[in-house]
């Protein structure tokens, strides 16, 4: 009779959800790694209300929910029509929000801000 391996602790277990600081290493410095480290440090991304994105379609989508965190929005919807160097649409979205138009040689300010 074989025994099942013990399940790894769940993130929902009480002993993991504490105020204890756990060391984390993020591999990579692309948009996904930067955003993940930003989120893990306690910041929530919002679109800066006064900022204008050079992609007019994305700008209109962002204006639909200006006071809602990006984490609460439909990222699939926001990613539609975006093109970039990654095959991951969410990475392309965050790259476009952090460095708008950089793939096309533009030097635009980020449209993201964080709330802690």
Beta strands, then each sheet from edge to edge (+ up, - down):
strand 1: 44-47
strand 2: 112-115
sheet 1: 1+ 2-
end
